[in-house]
Amino acid sequence: MIYTIGQKVRNAREAKGMTTKDMARKMRCKDVSFIEALESGKLDPTTEYLHDVAQALGTTVDRLLPREWLSPSPSLHMTMNGYQQAAARSINPALTKEEMLRHGLHGLSGEVGEIHSLFQKVYQGHTLDPAHLKKETGDALWMISEICTAMGWTLEDVAQTNIDKLLARFPNGFEVDKSLHRKEGDV
């Protein structure tokens, strides 16, 4: 049987002998409506919310995710938010949001360094290994995902914000002049 996130949350809550009110108190929610919406499948949780749910239940995010998210087959289409939720299963649940943010930032710097190293070795006679580059790029994406999770953003929202910014900057595609002479406030 394939369980949804909501079903897994309900099962974990009930296995702990918790009511929805108990869980709301642990999560410092004002009422149970979010928990009830999640359990009934009416709420698609953000990664941050799912992390909070897992902490309240004393479990990890990976135990709440559908099995197919944990080992996607090549035939499944992975969304950015699906990736983020699957990646969140390996975030250290003991970290605070601030620690998650700093871990993601420092980890991203480290992964970019590893990617730089792959290219640097080309100048020493090594060939660039695309499979290794792909894995390191994935690690960098994981770190970006952790930053987004810590901030309560979805990867898809961050991606859309970036595309909106680029469309405003380059409405007809890239232009050197528009890159050199950006409008005030265009970061």
C-alpha positions as CSV (number, residue, x, y, z in Angstrom):
1,M,0.0,0.0,0.0
2,I,1.3,3.5,-0.9
3,Y,0.7,6.1,1.8
4,T,0.4,9.8,1.4
5,I,2.3,12.2,3.6
6,G,-0.9,13.0,5.4
7,Q,-1.6,9.3,6.1
8,K,1.9,8.8,7.3
9,V,1.6,11.8,9.7
10,R,-1.7,10.5,11.0
11,N,-0.3,7.0,11.5
12,A,2.8,8.4,13.3
13,R,0.7,10.7,15.5
14,E,-1.7,8.0,16.5
15,A,1.2,5.5,17.1
16,K,2.5,8.1,19.7
17,G,-0.9,8.3,21.2
18,M,-1.2,12.0,20.3
19,T,-4.3,13.9,19.5
20,T,-4.3,16.6,16.9
21,K,-4.5,19.1,19.8
22,D,-1.4,17.5,21.4
23,M,0.4,17.8,18.1
24,A,-0.7,21.4,17.6
25,R,0.7,22.3,21.1
26,K,4.0,20.6,20.3
27,M,4.2,22.6,17.1
28,R,3.1,25.8,18.8
29,C,0.1,26.1,16.4
30,K,-2.9,28.1,17.4
31,D,-5.3,25.5,16.2
32,V,-5.5,22.0,14.7
33,S,-6.7,23.1,11.2
34,F,-3.3,22.8,9.6
35,I,-2.7,19.4,11.0
36,E,-6.2,18.2,10.0
37,A,-5.7,19.6,6.5
38,L,-2.3,17.9,6.2
39,E,-3.7,14.5,7.4
40,S,-6.7,14.7,5.1
41,G,-4.5,15.5,2.0
42,K,-6.0,19.0,1.6
43,L,-2.6,20.7,2.4
44,D,0.6,20.2,0.5
45,P,3.1,21.0,3.2
46,T,6.2,23.1,2.7
47,T,9.5,21.5,3.5
48,E,9.8,23.7,6.6
49,Y,6.4,22.7,7.8
50,L,7.1,19.0,7.2
51,H,10.4,19.4,9.2
52,D,8.4,20.9,12.1
53,V,5.9,18.0,11.9
54,A,8.6,15.4,12.0
55,Q,10.2,17.1,15.0
56,A,6.9,17.2,16.8
57,L,6.4,13.5,16.1
58,G,10.0,12.7,17.2
59,T,10.8,11.3,13.8
60,T,12.6,12.3,10.6
61,V,11.2,13.8,7.4
62,D,12.1,10.7,5.4
63,R,9.8,8.5,7.5
64,L,6.9,10.8,6.4
65,L,7.6,10.9,2.7
66,P,6.1,8.5,0.2
67,R,8.5,5.7,-0.6
68,E,8.6,6.7,-4.3
69,W,10.1,10.1,-3.4
70,L,13.0,8.4,-1.6
71,S,14.1,6.3,-4.6
72,P,12.6,7.8,-7.7
73,S,12.6,5.7,-10.8
74,P,13.9,7.2,-14.1
75,S,10.3,7.2,-15.4
76,L,9.0,9.5,-12.6
77,H,9.1,13.3,-13.2
78,M,10.6,15.0,-10.2
79,T,9.5,18.5,-9.4
80,M,11.8,21.0,-7.7
81,N,9.5,20.9,-4.6
82,G,9.4,17.1,-4.7
83,Y,13.2,17.1,-4.7
84,Q,13.3,19.6,-1.8
85,Q,11.0,17.4,0.3
86,A,13.0,14.3,-0.6
87,A,16.3,16.0,0.2
88,A,14.9,17.3,3.5
89,R,14.9,13.7,4.8
90,S,18.7,14.0,5.2
91,I,18.7,17.4,7.0
92,N,20.0,16.9,10.6
93,P,16.7,17.2,12.6
94,A,18.7,18.5,15.6
95,L,19.6,21.7,13.8
96,T,17.7,24.9,14.5
97,K,16.5,27.0,11.5
98,E,19.5,29.3,12.0
99,E,21.9,26.4,12.1
100,M,20.3,24.9,9.0
101,L,20.8,28.2,7.2
102,R,24.4,28.4,8.2
103,H,25.0,24.8,7.4
104,G,23.5,25.2,3.9
105,L,25.6,28.3,3.3
106,H,28.9,26.8,4.4
107,G,28.1,23.5,2.7
108,L,27.3,25.4,-0.6
109,S,30.7,27.1,-0.4
110,G,32.4,23.7,0.1
111,E,30.6,22.1,-2.8
112,V,31.4,25.0,-5.1
113,G,35.1,24.5,-4.0
114,E,34.8,20.8,-5.0
115,I,33.4,21.7,-8.4
116,H,36.3,24.3,-8.8
117,S,38.8,21.5,-7.9
118,L,37.4,19.2,-10.7
119,F,38.1,22.0,-13.3
120,Q,41.4,22.9,-11.7
121,K,42.7,19.3,-12.1
122,V,42.1,19.6,-15.9
123,Y,45.2,22.0,-15.9
124,Q,47.2,19.2,-14.3
125,G,46.4,16.7,-17.1
126,H,43.2,15.1,-15.6
127,T,40.1,14.8,-17.7
128,L,36.9,16.3,-16.5
129,D,34.7,13.5,-15.2
130,P,31.1,14.5,-16.1
131,A,29.6,11.9,-13.7
132,H,31.6,13.3,-10.8
133,L,30.7,16.9,-11.8
134,K,27.0,15.9,-11.8
135,K,27.3,14.4,-8.3
136,E,29.0,17.5,-6.9
137,T,26.4,19.8,-8.7
138,G,23.7,17.7,-7.0
139,D,25.4,18.3,-3.6
140,A,25.4,22.0,-4.3
141,L,21.7,21.8,-5.1
142,W,21.1,19.9,-1.8
143,M,22.7,22.8,0.1
144,I,20.6,25.4,-1.8
145,S,17.6,23.3,-0.9
146,E,18.6,23.3,2.8
147,I,18.9,27.1,2.7
148,C,15.4,27.4,1.2
149,T,14.0,25.0,3.8
150,A,15.5,27.0,6.6
151,M,14.0,30.2,5.2
152,G,10.6,28.6,4.6
153,W,10.8,29.0,0.8
154,T,10.1,26.3,-1.8
155,L,12.7,25.7,-4.6
156,E,10.0,26.3,-7.1
157,D,9.2,29.7,-5.6
158,V,12.8,30.8,-5.6
159,A,13.2,29.6,-9.2
160,Q,10.1,31.5,-10.3
161,T,11.4,34.7,-8.5
162,N,14.7,34.4,-10.3
163,I,13.0,33.9,-13.7
164,D,10.7,36.8,-13.1
165,K,13.7,39.0,-12.3
166,L,15.5,37.8,-15.5
167,L,12.4,38.4,-17.6
168,A,12.2,41.9,-16.3
169,R,15.9,42.5,-17.0
170,F,16.1,40.7,-20.3
171,P,12.6,40.8,-21.9
172,N,14.0,39.9,-25.3
173,G,16.7,37.5,-24.1
174,F,20.3,38.3,-23.0
175,E,21.7,41.7,-24.0
176,V,25.1,42.9,-23.0
177,D,24.0,46.5,-22.7
178,K,21.2,45.5,-20.3
179,S,23.6,43.4,-18.3
180,L,26.0,46.3,-18.0
181,H,23.4,49.0,-17.3
182,R,20.9,47.6,-14.9
183,K,18.0,49.6,-13.6
184,E,18.3,50.9,-10.0
185,G,17.3,48.2,-7.5
186,D,17.9,45.3,-10.0
187,V,20.1,43.0,-8.0
